[in-house]
């Protein structure tokens, strides 16, 4: 086709732009036109023309300065969402080192479900080779929820400390109860420093993968060793049983002097099942949510994205997750779970309060309770101790019931680490004629109404002074606005209510000169604080990725994997900088 005869029509350009916003890759755009016109000769332009137009539009968007485009995009997000939070750490050289952001919805979600976090990093999501680090949790439907994300220039202790401190600043200092990570020494140091009150757990999946790397010679010789190691990890009856199983495993396979297992045993309180029950973890054992999220995000990301483009794709991916959550909210509110025994008050109460997903698990526990036997160990007027055995399994636990206030304690501690009663406790309640579910054992975060009301991230230690009251009021207002953002009627109702509240506040301020002066001082302080946080006084750039000869690897290898790959004898080992 002659150049003079090739032309992209305005309607085709507009359609290309829409396809780009929808996340369709440039390589597939031309295929669409080719298929729609029944042949390449009918398109009217070449694939090269299509690619050139898309590249030109992208260049116009970036204006040759990725950093300036990023800052403009962040300012636009702040105007759209006043509670949008971002923080940029800059090197002395003026280059971006680390970058964190979270929208208002993520901040509200953390207030409701920020008790447990799964944290991991992924790579090859942008052209600067910065690692993407989303902070994830689980909502009341057991779906993954995103609390924020960061781009890190490296995975050192200093970068992780900055990230966790910035995250706490965004969330008003509220620390999670438990955080799950892989077996990274840098992460462990950062968590102990920045999150001292948070329980740090290690991902069992990563531990088993590292076992395949470090104990491959044992596994190849004794294939059953993997199952033996997993049985040790999942041993939950008592610490004594765990230690006995571990020592027996070492003796059986002659591994008493194995350095990797010795180091793993020193960290046992972070990964063994018997220690996992000491803190609430929403029944998490691994960072598999992070792995799944990273896999999902890579459907939207590629290694040629600029930072501002990455944020746009991140927002698009976030909408996909929130659509699923909205659907589950609707189904749980508008439909009712049907108990398998319709006349049991305990099941009726659970069906009314729990989400559909949680009710299914609760009902399964009830079925196990009916298929169990009891042995009364200790009995008096105030309490009873019962051993409960689940039929067709070796599951046996001891349950203590306080008859006066209906407090039940099971040695499996399922309610403490998960938030729903176990089959053993349900059995004891039933045989003691407690037919309804006590309110103290309905954890709000698992109910249909978990997001009702205003949840605050302000720590209890800060409640009381004027500054914390001002912050709490601001957070409440932003939370209500964020929750109402998807409903026009709710926003209109909220605006009318704020107008009425404004008139009442103005009346109070006019009646009190002292109150007026305090209001002015607080307002000025808030302006100064915003300027200090949001204004970047120096020109900043993005650090370019290091040059690398040859083909890039699909993923970064861990230290253990690099040690495992031995160079050939005839080859000369190159320094790490030249690889």
C-alpha positions in Angstrom: 0.0 0.0 0.0 1.3 3.4 -0.9 1.9 5.9 1.9 -0.4 8.4 0.2 -3.2 5.9 0.2 -2.9 4.8 3.8 -4.9 6.8 6.4 -6.3 6.1 9.9 -9.7 7.6 10.1 -10.8 9.7 13.1 -13.3 7.1 14.2 -10.6 4.4 14.0 -8.2 6.6 16.1 -10.9 7.1 18.7 -11.6 3.3 18.8 -7.8 2.7 19.2 -7.7 5.1 22.2 -10.7 3.3 23.8 -9.1 -0.1 23.3 -5.9 1.2 24.9 -7.9 2.4 28.0 -9.6 -1.0 28.2 -6.1 -2.6 28.5 -5.9 -4.2 25.1 -2.2 -4.6 24.1 -1.0 -2.6 21.0 -0.1 -5.9 19.3 -3.7 -7.0 19.4 -5.3 -3.7 18.2 -4.5 -4.2 14.6 -5.7 -7.8 14.7 -9.1 -6.5 15.7 -9.3 -4.2 12.6 -8.0 -7.0 10.4 -10.7 -9.4 11.6 -13.4 -6.8 11.4 -12.7 -5.9 7.8 -12.3 -9.5 6.7 -8.7 -9.1 5.5 -5.6 -6.9 5.9 -6.1 -5.4 2.4 -9.4 -3.8 3.6 -8.1 -2.2 6.8 -6.8 1.0 5.1 -3.5 1.1 6.9 -0.6 -1.1 8.0 0.3 -2.7 11.3 3.3 -0.3 11.4 0.9 2.7 11.1 -1.2 1.4 13.9 1.8 0.9 16.2 3.2 4.3 15.3 -0.1 6.0 16.2 -0.4 4.2 19.6 3.3 5.1 20.4 2.7 8.7 19.4 -0.3 9.0 21.7 1.7 7.5 24.5 4.6 9.9 23.9 2.2 12.8 24.0 0.8 11.6 27.3 4.3 11.3 28.9 5.6 14.6 27.4 9.1 13.2 27.7 9.1 13.4 31.5 7.8 10.4 33.4 8.2 12.0 36.8 6.3 15.2 35.9 3.5 13.1 34.4 3.4 11.0 37.5 3.1 14.0 39.8 0.4 15.5 37.6 -1.5 12.3 37.7 -1.2 12.1 41.5 -2.5 15.7 41.9 -5.5 14.8 39.7 -6.2 11.7 41.9 -6.0 13.9 45.0 -8.6 16.2 43.4 -10.9 13.3 42.5 -10.4 11.6 45.9 -9.4 14.0 48.8 -8.5 11.1 51.0 -6.0 9.7 48.3 -2.6 9.2 50.0 0.8 9.1 48.4 4.4 9.5 49.6 7.6 9.6 47.6 11.1 9.0 49.0 13.8 10.8 47.0 17.5 9.9 46.8 20.1 12.6 47.5 20.7 12.5 43.7 17.1 13.7 43.1 15.8 10.4 41.9 12.8 8.5 43.1 13.8 5.8 45.5 10.5 4.4 46.8 6.9 5.3 46.3 3.7 4.4 48.2 0.0 5.1 47.4 -3.5 4.2 48.6 -6.9 5.5 47.7 -9.7 6.4 50.1 -11.5 3.1 49.6 -8.3 1.2 50.5 -7.9 3.2 53.7 -11.5 2.5 54.7 -11.1 -1.2 53.9 -8.0 -1.3 56.2 -10.1 0.2 59.0 -12.5 -2.7 58.7 -10.2 -5.6 57.7 -6.7 -4.5 58.6 -6.1 -7.1 61.3 -4.2 -9.4 58.9 -1.8 -8.5 56.1 -0.2 -10.6 53.4 2.9 -9.0 51.9 5.2 -10.0 49.0 6.9 -8.3 46.1 6.8 -8.8 42.3 8.9 -7.5 39.4 8.9 -6.7 35.7 5.8 -4.5 36.1 7.4 -1.2 34.8 10.3 -0.1 32.7 12.4 1.1 35.7 12.6 -2.5 37.2 11.1 -1.2 40.5 9.5 -4.0 42.6 5.8 -3.8 43.1 4.8 -4.5 46.7 1.0 -4.6 47.3 -0.3 -4.9 50.9 -3.2 -7.3 51.0 -5.9 -8.6 53.4 -9.0 -10.6 53.4 -12.6 -9.2 53.6 -15.7 -10.6 55.2 -16.3 -12.8 52.0 -12.8 -14.2 52.3 -11.9 -12.3 49.2 -8.6 -10.5 48.7 -8.7 -6.8 49.5 -5.9 -4.3 48.7 -4.8 -1.8 51.4 -2.2 0.0 49.3 0.8 -0.6 47.1 4.4 0.5 46.8 7.2 0.7 44.2 10.6 -0.1 45.7 14.0 0.6 44.1 15.4 -2.3 46.1 14.5 -4.9 48.7 16.7 -3.8 51.5 15.8 -3.4 55.2 15.9 0.4 54.8 13.3 0.3 52.0 11.0 -2.0 53.8 11.2 0.2 57.0 10.3 3.3 55.0 7.4 1.4 53.4 5.9 0.1 56.7 6.4 3.5 58.5 4.7 5.3 55.5 1.9 2.7 55.6 1.3 3.3 59.3 1.2 7.0 58.6 -1.4 6.5 56.0 -3.5 4.3 58.3 -3.3 6.7 61.4 -0.7 4.5 63.2 -3.0 1.4 63.4 -0.8 -1.8 63.2 -2.1 -5.1 61.9 -2.3 -8.0 64.3 -0.5 -10.4 62.0 1.6 -10.1 58.9 2.6 -12.9 56.5 5.8 -12.7 54.4 8.3 -15.0 52.8 11.5 -16.0 54.5 13.3 -12.7 53.8 15.8 -11.5 56.4 15.4 -7.9 55.3 11.6 -8.0 55.7 12.0 -9.6 59.2 14.3 -6.8 60.4 12.0 -4.2 59.0 8.9 -5.7 60.6 10.6 -6.0 64.0 11.6 -2.3 63.8 8.6 -0.6 62.2 5.8 -3.0 63.4 6.9 -4.0 66.9 3.4 -5.0 68.1 2.6 -7.1 65.0 3.0 -10.9 65.0 5.2 -11.9 62.1 4.4 -15.2 60.4 6.3 -17.0 57.6 4.7 -18.4 54.5 4.6 -22.3 54.7 4.5 -22.6 50.9 7.8 -20.7 50.6 9.3 -22.9 53.4 8.4 -26.1 51.5 9.9 -24.7 48.3 13.1 -23.8 50.1 13.1 -27.3 51.5 13.1 -28.7 48.0 16.1 -26.6 47.2 18.2 -27.2 50.3 17.2 -30.8 51.0 16.9 -32.0 47.4 19.4 -34.8 48.0 17.3 -36.1 50.9 14.0 -35.9 49.0 15.4 -37.6 46.0 16.6 -40.5 48.2 13.5 -40.6 50.5 10.4 -39.3 48.6 8.3 -39.6 51.8 10.4 -36.9 53.5 8.3 -34.1 52.1 5.2 -35.5 53.8 7.1 -36.0 57.1 8.2 -32.4 57.0 4.7 -31.2 56.3 3.3 -33.3 59.1 5.7 -31.6 61.5 4.7 -28.2 60.3 1.0 -28.9 60.6 1.3 -30.6 64.0 -1.1 -28.7 66.2 -1.9 -30.8 69.3 0.8 -29.3 71.5 4.3 -27.9 71.5 5.6 -31.1 73.1 4.2 -33.2 70.2 5.7 -30.8 67.6 9.2 -31.1 69.2 8.9 -34.9 69.5 8.0 -35.2 65.8 10.8 -32.8 64.8 13.4 -34.7 66.7 12.2 -38.0 65.4 12.4 -36.7 61.8 16.0 -35.6 62.4 17.0 -38.9 63.8 15.3 -41.0 61.2 17.0 -39.2 58.3 20.2 -38.4 60.1 19.8 -34.6 59.8 20.8 -33.5 63.3 23.7 -31.4 61.8 21.9 -29.9 58.9 22.4 -26.1 59.1 19.3 -25.2 57.1 17.0 -27.2 59.4 18.7 -25.8 62.4 18.0 -22.3 61.3 14.4 -23.2 60.4 13.9 -24.7 63.8 15.1 -21.4 65.4 12.3 -19.7 63.5 9.6 -22.3 64.5 7.4 -19.8 66.3 6.9 -18.0 63.0 5.8 -20.9 60.9 4.7 -24.0 62.9 1.0 -24.6 63.2 1.1 -25.1 66.9 2.3 -21.5 67.4 0.0 -20.0 64.7 -2.9 -20.2 67.1 -1.5 -17.5 69.5 -2.7 -14.6 67.3 -5.6 -13.9 65.0 -4.7 -14.7 61.3 -8.0 -15.2 59.6 -7.0 -18.8 58.9 -4.1 -17.7 56.7 -1.0 -20.0 56.5 0.7 -18.7 53.4 1.2 -15.6 51.2 -0.7 -17.3 48.4 -3.1 -14.4 48.2 -0.1 -12.2 47.3 1.1 -14.7 44.8 -2.4 -14.8 43.2 -2.6 -11.1 43.3 0.8 -10.7 41.6 -0.3 -13.1 38.9 -3.5 -11.2 38.4 -1.8 -7.8 38.2 0.7 -9.0 35.6 -2.3 -9.4 33.3 -2.5 -5.6 33.3 1.2 -4.7 33.7 4.2 -5.1 31.4 7.8 -4.1 31.7 7.5 -1.0 29.4 5.0 0.8 31.5 5.9 4.2 32.9 5.0 4.9 36.6 1.9 7.0 35.8 0.7 4.3 33.3 1.3 1.6 36.0 -0.9 3.6 38.4 -3.7 3.7 35.7 -3.5 0.0 35.1 -3.4 -0.6 38.9 -6.7 1.4 39.3 -8.2 -0.7 36.5 -7.2 -4.0 38.2 -8.5 -2.7 41.5 -11.9 -2.1 39.9 -12.1 -5.7 38.9 -11.6 -6.9 42.5 -14.1 -4.4 43.9 -16.8 -5.4 41.4 -16.5 -9.0 42.7 -16.8 -7.7 46.3 -19.8 -5.6 45.4 -21.5 -8.6 43.9 -20.9 -10.7 47.0 -22.2 -7.9 49.2 -25.4 -7.8 47.2 -25.8 -11.6 47.3 -25.3 -11.8 51.0 -27.7 -8.9 51.7 -30.4 -9.8 49.3 -30.3 -13.6 49.6 -30.5 -15.7 52.8 -28.6 -18.9 53.5 -30.8 -21.8 54.0 -29.8 -23.9 57.1 -29.7 -27.7 56.6 -31.7 -27.9 59.8 -34.3 -25.1 59.6 -35.5 -25.2 63.2 -32.2 -24.9 65.0 -31.8 -21.4 66.5 -28.0 -21.5 66.3 -28.1 -22.1 62.5 -30.8 -19.5 62.0 -28.7 -16.9 63.8 -25.6 -17.8 61.9 -27.5 -17.6 58.5 -28.8 -14.2 59.4 -25.5 -12.6 60.4 -22.7 -14.3 58.5 -21.8 -13.8 54.8 -22.6 -16.7 52.5 -19.0 -17.9 52.4 -18.6 -17.9 56.2 -21.9 -19.5 56.8 -20.9 -22.5 54.7 -17.9 -23.0 56.9 -19.9 -22.6 60.0 -22.5 -25.1 58.8 -19.7 -27.6 58.0 -18.5 -27.2 61.6 -22.0 -27.9 62.9 -22.2 -31.1 60.8 -18.9 -32.2 62.3 -20.3 -31.4 65.8 -23.3 -33.7 65.1 -20.9 -36.4 64.0 -18.8 -36.4 67.2 -18.7 -38.1 70.6 -18.1 -36.6 74.0 -16.5 -37.7 77.2 -17.1 -35.7 80.4 -13.8 -35.2 82.3 -14.6 -32.7 85.0 -18.0 -31.4 86.1 -19.2 -29.0 88.8 -21.9 -26.3 89.2 -19.9 -23.5 87.5 -18.0 -25.3 84.7 -17.4 -28.5 82.8 -14.5 -30.0 81.0 -15.3 -32.3 78.0 -13.2 -34.3 75.5 -14.7 -34.1 72.0 -13.7 -36.6 69.3 -14.7 -36.2 65.7 -15.8 -39.5 64.1 -13.8 -41.0 61.2 -10.7 -38.9 62.3 -8.1 -38.6 65.0 -9.3 -35.1 65.9 -9.6 -34.9 69.7 -9.8 -31.7 71.7 -10.7 -30.6 75.3 -13.4 -28.0 75.8 -14.0 -26.0 79.0 -17.4 -24.4 79.4 -18.3 -21.7 82.0 -21.9 -22.3 82.5 -22.7 -19.0 84.1 -21.7 -16.7 81.2 -21.5 -19.3 78.5 -17.8 -18.8 77.8 -16.3 -21.8 75.9 -12.6 -22.5 75.4 -11.3 -25.2 73.2 -7.7 -26.4 73.0 -7.7 -26.1 69.2 -8.2 -22.3 69.7 -10.0 -22.0 66.3 -12.0 -19.0 67.4 -8.9 -17.2 68.6 -7.0 -17.4 65.3 -10.0 -17.7 62.9 -13.0 -16.0 64.5 -15.6 -18.7 64.1 -16.4 -21.4 66.6 -15.0 -24.9 66.0 -17.0 -28.2 65.9 -15.7 -29.1 69.4 -17.1 -26.0 71.0 -20.4 -26.2 69.1 -20.8 -29.8 70.4 -20.3 -28.7 74.0 -22.8 -25.8 73.6 -25.4 -28.2 72.2 -25.1 -30.8 74.9 -25.5 -28.1 77.6 -28.7 -26.9 76.0 -27.2 -23.6 74.7 -29.2 -23.7 71.5 -28.5 -20.1 70.2 -25.1 -18.6 69.1 -23.8 -16.3 71.9 -23.1 -12.8 70.6 -19.5 -12.8 71.9 -18.7 -15.5 69.3 -20.0 -13.5 66.4 -16.9 -11.6 65.0 -18.1 -8.5 63.2 -15.5 -8.7 60.5 -17.1 -11.9 59.2 -20.7 -10.7 59.1 -22.8 -9.1 56.4 -22.7 -5.9 58.3 -18.9 -5.7 58.7 -18.8 -2.4 56.8 -21.7 -0.7 58.4 -20.9 2.4 60.4 -17.7 4.3 60.4 -14.5 2.4 61.3 -11.6 4.5 62.6 -7.9 3.8 62.3 -7.0 6.1 65.1 -5.3 4.2 68.0 -7.0 4.2 71.3 -3.9 5.8 72.9 -4.5 8.9 70.8 -8.1 9.4 71.8 -8.8 12.4 74.0 -6.6 15.3 72.8 -7.7 18.0 70.4 -5.4 16.9 67.6 -6.7 13.4 67.6 -10.3 14.6 67.7 -9.7 16.8 64.7 -8.1 13.8 62.9 -10.9 11.5 63.8 -13.6 13.9 62.6 -11.7 14.3 59.3 -11.4 10.6 58.9 -15.1 10.0 59.6 -16.1 12.6 56.9 -13.7 11.1 54.3 -14.8 7.6 55.1 -18.5 8.5 54.7 -17.7 10.2 51.4 -15.6 7.2 50.1 -18.4 4.7 51.0 -21.0 6.9 49.2 -18.9 7.4 46.1 -20.6 4.6 44.1 -24.2 5.9 44.8 -25.4 9.2 43.5 -28.4 9.3 45.8 -26.2 8.7 48.9 -23.8 11.5 47.8 -26.7 13.9 47.4 -28.1 13.0 50.8 -24.7 13.4 52.4 -24.2 16.8 50.8 -27.6 18.0 52.2 -26.6 16.7 55.6 -23.3 18.5 55.5 -24.9 21.7 54.5 -27.2 21.5 57.5 -24.2 20.6 59.8 -22.2 23.5 58.4 -25.0 26.0 59.5 -25.0 24.5 63.0 -21.2 24.7 63.2 -21.1 28.3 62.0 -23.6 29.2 64.7 -21.5 27.6 67.5 -18.3 29.3 66.2 -20.0 32.8 66.1 -21.1 32.3 69.7 -17.7 31.4 71.0 -14.7 33.7 70.1 -12.3 31.2 71.8 -13.8 28.4 69.7 -13.3 30.5 66.6 -9.7 31.2 67.4 -9.0 27.5 68.0 -10.7 26.6 64.7 -8.5 29.1 62.8 -5.3 27.8 64.5 -6.2 24.2 63.7 -7.1 25.1 60.1 -3.8 26.9 59.6 -1.9 23.9 61.1 -3.7 21.5 58.8 -2.7 23.7 55.7 0.9 23.8 56.8 1.0 20.0 57.3 -0.5 19.4 53.9 2.0 21.6 52.2 4.9 19.9 53.9 3.6 16.5 52.8 2.5 17.2 49.3 4.9 19.8 48.0 8.2 18.5 46.5 10.7 21.3 46.6 13.3 19.9 44.3 13.3 18.6 40.7 13.1 14.8 40.9 13.6 12.1 38.3 13.2 8.3 38.1 16.4 6.2 38.4 16.9 4.3 35.1 17.2 0.5 35.3 20.7 -1.0 35.3 21.9 -2.1 31.9 22.1 -5.9 31.5 23.7 -7.7 28.6 22.0 -10.7 27.1 18.5 -11.9 27.6 16.7 -10.9 30.9 15.5 -13.7 33.1 11.8 -14.1 33.5 12.1 -13.8 37.2 14.7 -13.0 39.8 16.4 -15.9 41.4 16.8 -16.2 45.1 20.2 -16.6 46.8 19.5 -20.3 47.4 18.7 -20.8 43.7 21.8 -18.9 42.6 24.0 -21.1 44.9 22.4 -24.2 43.5 23.4 -23.4 39.9 27.0 -24.4 39.6 29.0 -23.0 36.7 30.6 -25.4 34.2 34.2 -26.3 34.8 35.4 -24.9 31.5 33.7 -21.5 31.9 35.2 -18.5 33.7 32.9 -17.2 36.4 32.1 -13.5 35.8 31.7 -11.0 38.6 28.0 -10.3 39.6 28.2 -6.8 38.1 29.0 -8.2 34.6 26.4 -10.9 34.5 
